[in-house]
Amino acid sequence: MPPFVGSNPLSYGFRHNNNMDSNSNIVTIDVGGHLFQTTKQTLNQAGSKSLFSTISSNLDNDSVPFIDRDPGIFSVLLSLLRTGNLPSKAKTFDIQDLIFEARFYGVEQLILNSQSNPSQFEPFDLEKSLLLPLTGRDSPSAISTTENGSVQVAHGCKITSFDWSLKRKSTILTQFPAIDSMLCLNSTTVAVGATDFSGLQILDLVKGSVKKNLNWENVTKSGSTVQAIGTSGEFLFTSFESSRRNSNCIMVYDVNDDFKPVTKIGHYEIFGAELDSAIPATKLRWLPSHNLLMSAGSHSGPSGVLGNIKFWDLRSGNTVWEIKENVDCFSDITVSDSSSGIFKVGVHSGEVFHADLRNIGSENAWICLGDQRKVTNGKKEGIGCKIESHGNQVFCTKGGNVELWSEVLIDGSIKGRFGSEGRVFRKNYMGRAKDFCGNRITHFSFGGNRMFVTRKDQQFVEVWQSSVRGF
């Protein structure tokens, strides 16, 4: 039995120390026969619920607390308390051993913060560092991450989860033949849906069970398939399309109230040849600074690829800005709160475009950040390209490579050909030469200080992170 289980931890073992000064700030601890000295302030860095804090607050003048644990790992954890970072000698231990001991002392969160903190994300220093293998023959169809760096991957009818250390792996089976949309609500719960299977399911990844089934009851009483999922933290957004493909809407659910329906927006019934109403939203993104929901969808028809982008006010249920996509419609689109902009990759040109949210409501909002001449070439060079924003950067995939677009801050009176007045964006290619020209990238996402990438016909996930971070 581990020390301190089922009893007062400070009664587990003591060594007499008659020379201890009651007013001293110095604390002596015996771990596995090795004496360590530190201060009460250092121990209190672990938090009030940790064993370190318990030791600090229960010291007396005549005893040295004894802990029957590994002194080597204790030394690493003590350094973590002192500096906030793991020392270089931590690499001599397996990360799982460190996590196990950190849980015993109640400081696992400190290890997580030192190894997978979003503030450590360094986009210009990312390189492919690890492959996470998946079971079976199915390639990834969806990927989602949490802020602390855990990742969930849908492949076939399965979901495989990796914890933030990427060392613990688990797989569950689902009712879906294949999963097209997936969103992590926390490290143990995901929302999943498919374009050929009715309903949205909230899954418990630990138990491998369905916590909640959510459906949209459309007019024709047919099933409703999921086209996209998004969240604001407080609300869950789901884009549904009827199985007969003659109606669609966006449902809003309360995450904190057992996913009860809150409202319905963008409900369209299709009549005749009204193509605009036939386009369900295939991407949903929340914009916190404006309290708006972006929905975007596109359709390929006789007139080419058409689409629309709408920003919704949830309180009124109305759109406050709509962009009709008639020329070089988006292949993929994202919105960046920190950069106050919308970014798309054109389906014809394959180039990245930017629209400034500060000019919300304006016409002709798009500005091409690349080669404007490709806009009307009709070659559809952007098919399969993906674009996402993270922090102040925008990432766009082109085949097997990733472009990184960053804003260059310049004087507001300067107008550059790479952006609107006062805003200039520059492109860099990510990774090293050895990381280039792999199979086409199908999905990518960000969590902790890492980027996760999946590729066509490959049964693993690439982990990209800084070469100076982690184990």
Disulfide bonds with the S-S distance in Angstrom:
none
